[in-house]
Amino acid sequence: MAPTFLLVEPSHYDVSYTINPWMTPDAWAKDPAGYERLAKSGFAALVEALRTAGAETIVEPGVAGLPDMVFPANGGIVFDGRALVPHFRFPQRQGETAEFRRIFERLVREGVLNEVLSLPDTVLQEGAGDCLWDQTRGFAWVGYGQRSDEASVALLADLFGIRVEPLRLATEQFYHLDTCFHVLPRGETLYYPPAFDAATNARIEAIVPEAQRIVATEEDARRFCVNAVAFDDQVVMAEPAVDLRGRLEALGYRVTGVPLTPFMMSGGGAYCMTLRLDRVTR
């Protein structure tokens, strides 16, 4: 069965507010029409790259007033056909919760998903961007400390009946785990150590053997290349530096770079722009 990803069209995407250090509304305002064209062409290129790599895609329309819906990795977590809707920290994104619930409920009616789950009102958790499944080790790496609460870590373990490994995010720049940490299909971990404190880096090193740790450079992180989509032997990411492409290809992966600059201006890359719907934990 081909991996299946949910994406949201950038028909209402712009960069008009600031809720993370990457967001540049002043830059966007200098050429909104030009960036809108680039966003639409970059989105189309991402969809084509995923389909060419062997994935299936479900593309939903955007919603006026919710520009960051284009990042559905924050719109939920889906394991074993069960979709959990998020609670967002910032008011600018809180309207997305109802929209993603609507999408998930329709996908249940269509037989794509089985169930929609809810979080307690008191817990903040911002979707799959802070919950990355490690298919090699059979657990989820769960980020917390910037957008998602520490309390969400144990809650995700209970809701999905899975093992979790918590990783505390130490900087505002890397506010979701997917911006600085990614597990490749054969267990290699691409990550940016400055996003974590010493204790968290030590935890990663204790779990992932040195031979499987791929340390991203500052350039890789700035290009949002850690924020990648990977399945089978395919890696789809924002256009990588030559060195990172070479390191991944040497491991046997086929790397496809996609022009995603308009989305990077809001703090997101390829992983942020997708939500995998078919992930099985058992």
N, C-alpha and C positions, 0 to 999 in steps of 0.2 A: 504493500500500500504506500503510495507516494505521500510524503509529508505535506500537510495542508496548513496554509498560513492565511490569517485574516489581515487585510490591509484596509486603510481608509483613505479615500481620494483627497488630494490637497485643494479641493475646489474652494474651500473657505480658509485656507492656510495663510497666515502671515506672521510677522514677528512684531507685535504691537505692545507688549508689556515685558517686564523683566522679573522672572522668578528663579533664575539661576545665572551664574557668572558668564555663561556663553551667549546669552540672549542680547541681541544688538538691534533694538528697534530703530535707533537713529540711522544705522546703516541701511536697514530695509527701507526706511522712509525716503532715502535718496533715489531709489529706483524701484518702487513697488511693482510696476508692471513688468519690468525686466526680471525681477526675482520670482514673480508669479509664473512667468513662462519657464524659467529654469526649474522651479519646483515641479511643475507639471511634467516636463521632459525627464527630470531625474526620477520622479515617481514611476513613469512609464518604463524607464530603463531598469528600475529595480524589479518591477513586476516581470518584465521580459527575462531578466537574469535568473529569477527564481524559477520561472517556467522552463527555461532552457536547461537549468540544472536538474530538472526532474520533479519540481514541486508543483502542487496544485495551489491555486490562490482563490480566495473569496474576497472580493473588493466591494466595500461599502461606501456610500456617499458621505461626504463630510457634512457638518452641521454648522450653520451660521452662528457666530459668536463663540465657537469652541475650536479655535485654530489648532490646538495641540491634540485633538482627536486623531490627527494624522500619525500619532505615536501610540498605536494600540497595544504595544507591549506593556504600557501602563494601565490599559483598560481592563486587565483581568489576568488570572492564572487559570490554565486549563490542564488538568491531569485526569486521565482515565475518563474522559467525557464529561467531567464536572467542572463547571466554570465559576470561579469566584470573582465577583465584581469588587472594585477597589473603593477605598476611602482616601481621597486626596487631601494633602495638607493645605494647599493654597486655594483660595476661593476661585481663582481664574480657571481651575480645572475641575472643580467639584460638580459642575453640570454634566461632565462626561459620564459620571457613574450611571445615571438613568439611561443615557443613550446606549452605553455598552450593555446594560441589563436588557434593554429592548432587543438589541442584536442577538444576544445569547438566547433569549427566550424564543425568538424566531428560529434560531438554529436548532433548538430543542424540538420545536414543532416539525422541522424539516428532517429530523433524525440525524443531524450532524453531531449534536451534543445530547447528553442525557439529563442534565440537571444544572440548575443555577443556584449557587450558594451566596450567602451574605455574611458580612463581617459584623461584629458588635459595633455599635455606634461609637464606642470609646476607643477603638483601635484604628490607627492609621496604617494603611498598607497600599502601596502603589504598584500592584500588579507584577507581571513576569519580569519587569525590569529589576526587581529586587528579589527574584526567585528563579534561579537558573538550575534546570535539571542536569545532573551529571549521569549520563546513561552508563558510563563505564563503572562508576562506583556505586550506583544505585541510590543516590540521595540528592537532595536539593541544597545548593548553596544559597543562603538567604541573607540579603543585605539589610542593614538597618542603621539608624543614627542620623540620617539627613532628612529623608522623606518618610520612610516607614519606621514605625515604632519598634523598639526592642521586644515589646510584648507580642508583636506579630509573628515572631520566630516560632515560639511554641504553639501558637494558634494554628499556623500553617501545618505543622507536624500533626496536630490533632485532627484538623479538618480533612486532610488528605490521607492520613494514616501512613505518613512517610517519615524517614529519617531526614533531619536537616542539620546543616553545619552553618552557624551564624558567622557573618563577617561584618565587622563594624566599619562603616565608611567614615573617614576622618576629615574630609575636606568638603567645602561647599561646591567646589568645581566638579567633583565626582559624586553626585548626589543620588544616583541610582547605581546598583551594582553592575548593570550591563554596560555602563560607560567605561568601566575599568577592569572588567573580569569576564572571561568567556571560556567555556569548556568545549573543546573540539570533540568530534565524534569518537575518536579513539583514546580520549582521556587526557590529551595534552591541554595545558591551561595557559591561555594567553592573558596576561594581566599586567597592570601598571602599579608596582609596589608603593610609590608615593601617595596613592589614594588611601592607603591603610596605615594604621599605627603599627608599632613594632610587634605587639602581641598578636595582632591579626596576621601580619606577614609570617610570623613564626608558625601560626596555625596552618596556613596554606602550605608552608614548606614541610610541615610534619605529615601532611596528608598526600601531597603531590610529590612524587620523586623528582629529583633535580633534572633528570633526563626528559621529564615531561613538562617542565616549567619553561614557558616562552615569555621572557620579560620584555614587555613593550617599552619602547623609547618614549620620550616626551613628544616627539613628532608623531609617532603612531597614535598616542592618546589624543593629541590635538586634531589629528585627521579623523577621529572617531572610528579607527580601524579595529579597536578592541570590541567595538559595538557591531559585531558581525553576526551573520546568519550562517550556520554550518550544519550540514547533514550528509551522511554517506562520505564521499570524498570531496564534497563541494564546499567552498567558502565564498560567500557573497558579502562584500563590504564596501564602504566608501573607498575611493581610490587610494590604494596603499603606496607607501614608499617602496622603492626597488628592493631594499634590504628585507623588509618584512615579507614581501611577496616571495622572495627567494627562500627565506627560512621556511615558509609554509609549503612551498612547492617541493623543497628538499624532503619534507615529511610525507610526500605523496598526495597532497591536497591540490585540487584545481581551484585557482583563485580568480574570481571575477570582481573587478573594481567597477563601481558605479558612481556617477557624478551626483553627489548629495549635498553640495555646498549650502543651498538655501535652508536645508533642515539642520545642518550643523550650526547655522546661525541661531537656532533655537535650542541647541544642546542635544541633538539626536542624530543617529546614524541608521544603518540598515536594520539592526536588531530592534531598535526603538520603533521602527516603522512596520513591524510584523508582530503577530501573535500566533504561535503555533497551537493548533487546535487538536492534534491527534496524538499528543505525547502520552505514552503508556508507562506507568511506573512499576507494573508487576511483571 
